[in-house]
Amino acid sequence: MEKAKEYALVTGASSGIGREFARQLAKEGYGLLLVARRGERLQKLKDELKRETPVDIRILPADLSFRAECGLVAREAAKLPLRIVINNAGFGDFGEFTETELSREMQMIDVNVTAQHIILKKALQYFEKKGEPGFILNVASSAGLLPGGPYMASYYASKAYVVSLTRSVREEVRKKSGKVAVSALCPGPVDTEFNQVAHVKFALKSISAEECVRYALKKLKKGRAVIVPTFMMRAGVVLSRLVPPALAVRIAGKQQEKKMGKE
Ligand SMILES: NC(=O)c1ccc[n+]([C@@H]2O[C@H](COP(=O)([O-])OP(=O)(O)OC[C@H]3O[C@@H](n4cnc5c(N)ncnc54)[C@H](OP(=O)(O)O)[C@@H]3O)[C@@H](O)[C@H]2O)c1
């Protein structure tokens, strides 16, 4: 297999949004470095993509809840001519804060916050050292644009961190070189394995991963800071800013309660 001219790193590529990024980027001709814990899923995806495209695809099974494995991923990615980083691996959990499992929440913070933070920093340092343009997409959530979300409190907070970090770092990059686009993807419900993992049912209509990723890639390449797929979600985000934060949190809580059958 010939080395591709440009590569994309995709974390959380074994399922859902990450797997769809891999599919669409392979079609665009990017070589790929695919990361997730389930190596057999990554191998299956690699086999599928190799039948459809001639690009070089590398898989790297890694558990990003361990900082050492985040470092390993960053070192392997830095050996390639990287152009795009899709910082996507993550998961949610549902339930009352006093009842949800602390160890699972700590793991969520390790993956959704710490791993995304490490990979963002390492990717930016890579692009700066090379002096080359690049695109970094931190996959947050529309949850990260709201002031809070009862019954998914840790998940909302983890995604708010990603949005805030993205906005700040993006401004630093703009002032320094402007060569790297740092963006946050903030979708509403997307039809993936997210629900199964988080033990929830969406209260709103979901979109396909294909639609979400197609929109995200288009806006990423235009350098959009915060990318929210679908008009309805964008309208929802704007409306949520028109009400006081406490009311926005109460409405978000009502939506979540529907998932618990409390309504
Ligand atoms: N689906 C939605 O409605 C939605 C909406 C907004 C934002 N998001 C965000 O989109 C991202 C992708 O989620 P998804 O919807 O595509 O869910 P998904 O189908 O469950 O995919 C999650 C991906 O993250 C990977 N992952 C989880 N823990 C990991 C770990 N410790 N180390 C390495 N990889 C890990 C999983 O791989 P392994 O299990 O193989 O490790 C999987 O590839 C997440 O950050 C999520 O918060 C999703």
Ligand as a Chemical Component Dictionary entry (heavy atoms), coordinates in Angstrom:
data_LIG
# 
_chem_comp.id                   LIG 
_chem_comp.type                 NON-POLYMER 
_chem_comp.pdbx_formal_charge   0 
_chem_comp.three_letter_code    LIG 
# 
loop_
_chem_comp_atom.comp_id 
_chem_comp_atom.atom_id 
_chem_comp_atom.alt_atom_id 
_chem_comp_atom.type_symbol 
_chem_comp_atom.charge 
_chem_comp_atom.model_Cartn_x 
_chem_comp_atom.model_Cartn_y 
_chem_comp_atom.model_Cartn_z 
_chem_comp_atom.pdbx_ordinal 
LIG N1  N1  N 0  -24.888 10.204 19.039 1  
LIG C1  C1  C 0  -25.232 11.402 19.495 2  
LIG O1  O1  O 0  -26.427 11.727 19.603 3  
LIG C2  C2  C 0  -24.186 12.424 19.834 4  
LIG C3  C3  C 0  -24.598 13.773 19.933 5  
LIG C4  C4  C 0  -23.647 14.731 20.242 6  
LIG C5  C5  C 0  -22.334 14.361 20.434 7  
LIG N2  N2  N 1  -21.959 13.046 20.333 8  
LIG C6  C6  C 0  -20.549 12.725 20.557 9  
LIG O2  O2  O 0  -20.051 12.063 19.409 10 
LIG C7  C7  C 0  -18.911 11.280 19.770 11 
LIG C8  C8  C 0  -19.054 9.900  19.148 12 
LIG O3  O3  O 0  -20.186 9.249  19.727 13 
LIG P1  P1  P 0  -21.184 8.345  18.879 14 
LIG O4  O4  O 0  -22.513 8.979  18.930 15 
LIG O5  O5  O -1 -20.601 8.014  17.555 16 
LIG O6  O6  O 0  -21.272 7.062  19.838 17 
LIG P2  P2  P 0  -20.772 5.560  19.631 18 
LIG O7  O7  O 0  -21.393 4.975  18.421 19 
LIG O8  O8  O 0  -21.012 4.902  20.949 20 
LIG O9  O9  O 0  -19.186 5.734  19.375 21 
LIG C9  C9  C 0  -18.320 6.113  20.421 22 
LIG C10 C10 C 0  -16.891 5.860  19.991 23 
LIG O10 O10 O 0  -16.003 6.272  21.055 24 
LIG C11 C11 C 0  -15.090 5.231  21.309 25 
LIG N3  N3  N 0  -14.642 5.208  22.705 26 
LIG C12 C12 C 0  -15.400 5.243  23.828 27 
LIG N4  N4  N 0  -14.630 5.098  24.910 28 
LIG C13 C13 C 0  -13.348 4.972  24.467 29 
LIG C14 C14 C 0  -12.094 4.770  25.099 30 
LIG N5  N5  N 0  -11.987 4.631  26.437 31 
LIG N6  N6  N 0  -10.971 4.704  24.335 32 
LIG C15 C15 C 0  -11.073 4.799  22.993 33 
LIG N7  N7  N 0  -12.226 4.979  22.329 34 
LIG C16 C16 C 0  -13.353 5.066  23.062 35 
LIG C17 C17 C 0  -15.864 3.937  20.984 36 
LIG O11 O11 O 0  -14.955 2.895  20.658 37 
LIG P3  P3  P 0  -14.661 1.584  21.537 38 
LIG O12 O12 O 0  -15.895 1.306  22.351 39 
LIG O13 O13 O 0  -14.344 0.534  20.528 40 
LIG O14 O14 O 0  -13.487 1.975  22.351 41 
LIG C18 C18 C 0  -16.628 4.377  19.741 42 
LIG O15 O15 O 0  -15.829 4.228  18.591 43 
LIG C19 C19 C 0  -18.879 11.273 21.305 44 
LIG O16 O16 O 0  -17.883 12.186 21.746 45 
LIG C20 C20 C 0  -20.264 11.754 21.703 46 
LIG O17 O17 O 0  -20.285 12.380 22.943 47 
LIG C21 C21 C 0  -22.863 12.086 20.033 48 
# 
loop_
_chem_comp_bond.comp_id 
_chem_comp_bond.atom_id_1 
_chem_comp_bond.atom_id_2 
_chem_comp_bond.value_order 
_chem_comp_bond.pdbx_ordinal 
LIG N1  C1  SING 1  
LIG C1  O1  DOUB 2  
LIG C1  C2  SING 3  
LIG C2  C3  SING 4  
LIG C2  C21 DOUB 5  
LIG C3  C4  DOUB 6  
LIG C4  C5  SING 7  
LIG C5  N2  DOUB 8  
LIG N2  C6  SING 9  
LIG N2  C21 SING 10 
LIG C6  O2  SING 11 
LIG C6  C20 SING 12 
LIG O2  C7  SING 13 
LIG C7  C8  SING 14 
LIG C7  C19 SING 15 
LIG C8  O3  SING 16 
LIG O3  P1  SING 17 
LIG P1  O4  DOUB 18 
LIG P1  O5  SING 19 
LIG P1  O6  SING 20 
LIG O6  P2  SING 21 
LIG P2  O7  DOUB 22 
LIG P2  O8  SING 23 
LIG P2  O9  SING 24 
LIG O9  C9  SING 25 
LIG C9  C10 SING 26 
LIG C10 O10 SING 27 
LIG C10 C18 SING 28 
LIG O10 C11 SING 29 
LIG C11 N3  SING 30 
LIG C11 C17 SING 31 
LIG N3  C12 SING 32 
LIG N3  C16 SING 33 
LIG C12 N4  DOUB 34 
LIG N4  C13 SING 35 
LIG C13 C14 SING 36 
LIG C13 C16 DOUB 37 
LIG C14 N5  SING 38 
LIG C14 N6  DOUB 39 
LIG N6  C15 SING 40 
LIG C15 N7  DOUB 41 
LIG N7  C16 SING 42 
LIG C17 O11 SING 43 
LIG C17 C18 SING 44 
LIG O11 P3  SING 45 
LIG P3  O12 DOUB 46 
LIG P3  O13 SING 47 
LIG P3  O14 SING 48 
LIG C18 O15 SING 49 
LIG C19 O16 SING 50 
LIG C19 C20 SING 51 
LIG C20 O17 SING 52 
# 
